[in-house]
Amino acid sequence: MNETLSRLVDSGVVAVLRGVPADQLIEITEALREGGVTAVEITADTPDVAEKLGEVAGSFDDEVVVGTGTVLDSETARTTLMAGAEFVVSPSLHEDVIETCNRYGAVSAPGVMTPTEAIRGYEAGADFVKVFPAKTVGPAHLGAMKGPLGQIPMMPTGGVSPDNAADYVDAGAFAVGAGGALVDYDAAERGDYEVITETAREFTRVVEAARAGD
């Protein structure tokens, strides 16, 4: 297994950070790390995303695997990879993004909703697929796709919370992606990063328990 993909598996939860203020980014990432979430995806529509990727990648070394999300074209993929992103995630299927990631030896994940999209992305060279938006179809949909496509690693994103993360793992997800349900930006604004750490702990506990069959 690719080392970056293995680290995503180890984390079990990928934190999706969108529009995080520069003065909160390191503190939020540290709060997540302390809670056991060691994979962070900074969305490409975040202002100065390349600079922020470099800052996080340089601050945590191998403690946190850093990627970029909401990548819609190969130019953005290359820019963020050069800035330090180790994996690239899209909300939809873009074969040019997958091709660019393969060229630079980076992990890529297109967003998919159907078996056809999943197999197209995987055949194009994606390392895993993001089932998105997961909340509109639920764990049963992911499980139904894993039936004939068990060889494709799948990660649900969109509407995943501690209340349903175990259901997605039980359905076959290798990890889950979470944004607002994981990162409380109001708490960050107050400087109360322990709230984020505790939520991260809850997410990781739920995922670990589901993997163990508890």
N, C-alpha and C positions, 0 to 999 in steps of 0.2 A: 504493500500500500504506500502511496505517496506520503512523504513525511508530513507535509502540511495537512493533508486529509486526515492522517492519523492523529494529529494534534486537535483537529476539529472534533474528531470522535472522542478523544480524551476529555475535551471540555464538555461535550454533550449539549451545550447551549451556546448559541452564537448571538451576541448582543448586537442589535442593529441601532446605530447611533446616527440620528438625522438632525442636522442643523445645530449641533452642540456648540455653544459659545467657546471660544478659544481658551478662556480662563477657567473653564470647567472640565475640559477634555481629559487632562491627565488625572485629575481627582476622580472623575467618574470611572475611568478605566481602572484605576487602582482599587476603587471600591468594588468593582465587578470582580477583579482578580482575587481580592481578599475573600469574596464570597464563592470562589471556585469557578467563575466564568472566565476562561482564559482565551476566548476567541471574540474578537471585536470587529465589526463591519461598519466602517464609516461611509455613509452614502455619498455618491459622487456629486449630488446636488448641494452638498454642504459648502458654504463659502470657503475659499482657500483650502480645498480638500487635499491637494498635494502636500501643502505645507503641514497640515494637521496629520496626515498619514506619516510623514517623515518624523514628526515630533513624537508620535506614539511609538512608532517602530524603534526609534532611537532611545526612548526612555525605558523600555521594558525588555529589550533584548529578546531572549528566548522564553521569557515568562508569559508573554501574550502573543498569540498569532493574530496579525492585523491584516484585514482585507478591505476591499471597497465594494459598495453595493450600488444599486440603481445605475448600472453601467449599460448604456444603450448603443455604444459604437466602439469600434476598434481604437480610435484615437484616444478616447477617454480611458480605455483599458490600458493602453501603453503608457499614458501619462501617469496614471496611478501606480502602475507596476514599477516604473522608474522612480517613483517617490517612496517606494518601500512596501507596497501592498503585496501580500503573499497569496491571496486568493481574490477572485473577482466574481461577484454575483449580479445577476440581472433579474428584473421582474418579468422578463419575457425572453423568447428564444432568438438569439442573434449569433449566427454561425461565424460571423467575422470576429466577434469578441472571443469566442472559443478558440478560433484559429490563432489570434494574437496571443492568448494565454499559453497555448501549446508552444508557440514559437519561443516564448521566454521562460518556459518551464514552470508556469504558475497554474494553480488550481482554478478551474472555472466551473460555474454553476448557472445555467440558464433557468429562468422561471418557466414552469410548465403547469398545465392543468389537465392534459389528456395523455393517454398512453402514446398516441402518435407523436406529440411534442416531446415526450420523455425519450422515446427511442430515437427520434431525430437528433436531439441534443447529444445523447450518449454516442450515437454513431459519428457525430461530428467531432467527438473528442472530449466532451465534458467529463469532469471527474465525478460530479453528482448533479442532481437536479433539485431545484427549489420548487416545491409545490406551493403555488401562490395564486391568489390569496386563499390560504387554507381555511379561513373561517367560513367561506361560502360553501364549502363542500364537506369539511370535517374529516375526522380520522378514518371513517369507513371508506372514503374515496381513496385515500392514500393506500390503505390496506388492499383495496380492490386492484389498484395499479401494481402493487408489489406482487400480487399473485402471478401474473404472467411475466413480470419484469423484475424478478427478484434479484437479478444481477446489478440493477441500477440503484446506487445509494440515493435516498430521498430525504430531504429536510423540509418540513412544513414551516411556513412563515406567514404571519398575518393572522392575528387573533389567537395566537398561542399564549397560554397562561399557565400558572401552576395548577390550575383546576383541570386542565385538559392535556397537559404535556405527556402524562403517563399514557393516555389513550393513544397518542400519536406514536410513542415508542412501542407500545404493544402492537400497533398496526404495522410496524416495520421501519419507522424512521430511525436513522442512525444518529440524528441530533435534531434539535429544534432551534428555530430562529425566533427571537422575540425583541420587540422594541418598547412600546409604551408600557406594556405589562411588566417589563423588567426594570426599565430606567425611569425613575420618578424625577422629572426635570424640575418640578417645584421644590422638591427636597434638595436637589443640587443647588438651586438658586439660593436656598436658605443656608447652604453649607452643611446640610445634614446628610452626609454621604453614607452614614451607617444604615439609613433606610434602604439605599440601593444595595449595600452589602448583604443585608438580611434577605432581601428579595432574591438576590443571586443565590444565596445559600438555599433558599426554599426551592428555587428552580432546580438546582443541581441535586438536591436531596430527592426530589420527585423523579428526575430522570434516572438517577442511580438505582433507586428502589424499583423502578419499572424494569430496568435492565436486569436486575437480580431476580425478577419475578415475584417481588413482594407485593 
